[in-house]
Amino acid sequence: MSKPTSLLPASLRRQRVILHIDLDCFYAQVEQVRLGIPSEEPLAVQQWQGLIAVNYAARKAGIQRHCTVEEARAKCPNLRLVHVATYANGELEPKYHPDPHYATHKVSLQPYRRASARIFEIFQRFCPDTVQRASVDEAFIDVTDHVNTKLSERFFSSAALSLFVGSEDDGDSTEKSPPEINWDGLGVVYSSSSSTTQDIVASSADDNIEDQERASLSSSWDDWQLVVAAELSSEIRATVFKELGIAHNKTLAKLCSALNKPNNQTILRNSETMNFMQTIPFHKIRNLGGKLGTEVENVLKIETAGDLWKFSIEELQSKFGMATGIWLYNICRGIDTEEVTQRNILKSMMASKSFRPPVTKMSQIEHWVNILGVELYTRVKDDYEINQRWPKNLLVHYKCSTHPTPRSKSSFFPHRISLTSPDVISRKLLTLFKNSDYEFPCSNLSVGATGLTKDDSLGVMDISKFFLKRNVNSESGGGDGVVNPCNNLAGEVLIKSSSDENTGNKFLPTAENVNKYEISENHNNTVNTPTATTSSNQKNINKTIVKKAASAKKPVSRNSADIGILKFFDNATAPREIKPAADDSHMKKIVPVTLLDKSINTILTGNNAAAAESSSSLSTQCQKCDQMIFPHQISEHEDYHLALDLQREYRSIDRKRNQKQVMKEERKKRRKVELADFFETKERK
Ligand code: DCP
């Protein structure tokens, strides 16, 4: 059977259709919805004394982003000003404080992040695999597959072809001429000569029209792709109020998107691309707003994309390099082959505060660490709810105003079960700061959670790995059935290389190897603890590991009597309700990891190699069991103690239950005997 799209003209299968979505005055809309304010009422979102979002009613009164509050009030006395939510010290969530102050409060963008997550969830519902997040309120969606499937069904299925005008003439679908398109109601179709659909239609009737122009107005199959895309975008728009740009590539889609704001969609046909690009200011093109754009403008003395057309590929390559030369040649003609890639959620999150004047005392750092800790806590928890991800590392980053290089310290992020309150994070952050050879005055303090990765195991499964010892390796298990990961012999240690996951033969003989391997998540019961081993025993170890890894992958029977804690959780006790000892104070010495001279950019891209790299040479002693623990093992070791505590708790509950059961049975027996005695006595009488 032929694929649904196999009868499509080949040119359509190569042509991509991309939507660019950019919400109108995003923060302002979120506040309008929260407060139930109609969009006709002028409203602006305020951060301290500046405006960061202005709705379209307020824009009509001449108010722009970055106006001061005073300027805005003067221009529009009935302007509704909403200050962004802020965190105050001691509060567990951001609030809309009536009069927040820069010196004591920290801005929270969490309401907008939450709204953004909900909107992206809707986009993904329509296009599960092809949404690329460009910013908090902006996305590219490649709708090519959707569009081509719909086009095939509508025009190129066997049934449709048999009805098709001219279909009896030949069997080649690529020869079919497309039906005329009625663009009405689909959005604003860009036209260099006129601005609306009606104008295009009217001008097409003009007898004096040039052949070339006439050609551009007749419908083509790639126009039909845009029609189907416009229909889809209308469907999405019915779900969220937004603005869409529709075109054949990312650059054009983005440029179009701003054309007909608010609440409208713009369609750019292939035949109009060159006209559209000609007058576009060069620096407005995607990726040309920064250094490269300025350099090209200065070197070639150009202002618009059309100004660049007079330069040959060779000239552009000689000035800007081979790859950039070709890219510039294409981009100024609206040719962009960059794909929409799914990159919709960040791998890291940072909360940051700049100090003017810089802070000079530890008590001030404590104040801000508490506030930033609450923000990070809220965001991590939110992200877990939405994306089921959990961070690997906790980070402190700060700038000393007398020192040119910012400093960073990181440590493992608290386990999900032990993160019972923001305090857990704040305390860790303070310890990191204090251990970082800090210097005052401090002009900026940022805290972050990095290495966010999917964790769709249940909370109980994470901790359950400690209870599977007897299933996996009964010969060396402790009496409690709880595995201390840090006790493992080299042969029980598995580091999974991201590229060599199944072989299980990657060990870490030296510290510098650590960063070459991704410390894997524990979806099975392998323990991912780097440790030293020797090459002589490596072969045997590898065998052991492969075997253990294989057995680890087997589904674990939850009926097993050895499961211990699992049985406890099976009785409907939600893992997140458990309140274990929350802090790591039993660690005598926590040696945080230093990210020497790593820029914040590296950290923000989620590159935590350096954290792993410098962690393995420093160890610390656990106060609970006196064992020496590497920093990268702390989090796992804490989990081990938590598991032990829970196991004990479970056993004590079980013991009590057993005692109760025994007493109940004894009572029953006694009652039986008493009853028997009673009837016996009665009978005798
Ligand atoms: N934002 C901000 N500071 C900036 C730019 C933007 O805080 N310098 C915030 C507020 C915006 C949101 O990001 O609402 C999205 O930014 P946009 O640039 O998309 O602007 P808007 O959505 O507000 O307006 P428009 O309708 O013009 O896109």
Boltz pocket constraint, residues with backbone or C-beta under 6 A from the ligand:
constraints:
  - pocket:
      binder: B
      contacts: [[A, 22], [A, 23], [A, 24], [A, 25], [A, 26], [A, 27], [A, 28], [A, 52], [A, 53], [A, 54], [A, 136], [A, 137], [A, 261]]
      max_distance: 6.0
